[in-house]
């Protein structure tokens, strides 16, 4: 991959880092697919499990640290999307790419990580650890107040960076600070758990809307371009600006069918209607639904309906008499 992508490779903190140089940001999708093939190849040949995380494209070298953080975050999503594959942070969570979590607090960083990918139980445990840590480090009432203000600020930052809005963080900041300062640790913990779970649910909903919109766009494109013989997995991914590996995973998850399977079924349904509703010859209908080879069209049609196009037309015409 080094020559193809003008890449530099080195080890850092136990991970292998690959920095590549691309002509445009659109090349990231192609890189993702090539990395995904690499992961599957290594697993097939060596039996090794390799996950590749891909961060955002940088315009200057000062952004590399943020790209590296995004790549590490992407690798964490292997628990959702699978291990032996490449995961592009911008594809899987575009709404979570607007800004990094700037907190240096280990317990709070862990809580944010669990909000993104953890279970309810893991979030509750992370929130408990944070509140316990805050109680231990706050040596005075003033320090406790500062810790509360920092907590609220970090939660606001997390919400804004991920384009989220939840009711518990929408009230007046002054009122929120005042109410939290009066809470005992048990009630504060319950409030933090409630906020964290609300953030988790909002993130899940945002991801779901994103993937559903993504699949809807693909279906709409098929509806408007099924007659184009050049319509393929690669072409639809180019239109949508995503890697074929990610697109295939999401499309299958949302529809239960591969994209090619969906496209073929859509074309066959159109062809079956044309056979019944028009007098066009089979080779014309084949061309009208995106097949330049009428023999291949007949093969696919028979595999779908169990009979040839001509017999399908005859049977339906006779049944209507």
KAUR-V466540 format. One line per field, one symbol per residue. psi: psi as a letter, one per 20 degrees, with the letter a starting at -180 (. if undefined). burial: # if it has 9 or more other C-alpha atoms within 8 Angstrom, else .. A space follows every 10 residues. Layout:
BEGIN
psi = ???
burial = ???
END
This chain:
BEGIN
psi = igghjlqppr qoliqppopq pqhrhhihgg ggghhghggh ghhggijqop pppoaqqqhr hiihghgggh gghghhjhig irgmrpoohh ghmhijiiqr oiqioghhgh ghghhgirrg ghggghgghg hgghhhhoir hghggggghh ggghgggggg hjlqpqhiji rpgghggghh hiqrhghggg gggggghggg hhgggggghg hghghghggh gghijhiohi prgghhhhgi krqhgggggg ghhhijqrgh ggggggghgg ghhhhhirjq qhhggghijj ohohghghgg ghhgiirrgg hgggghghii .
burial = ....###.#. .......... .#....#### .##.###.## .##.....## ######.... ..##.##### #####.##.. ..######## #######... ......#### #####..#.. .###.##### #.###..#.. ..###.###. .#.#.##### ##.###..#. .....##..# ..#....##. .##.###### .##..##... ##..#..#.. ##...##.#. #.#.####.. .#######.# ##.#..###. .##.####.# ##.###.... .#..###.## #.##..###. ##....###. .##..##... .
END
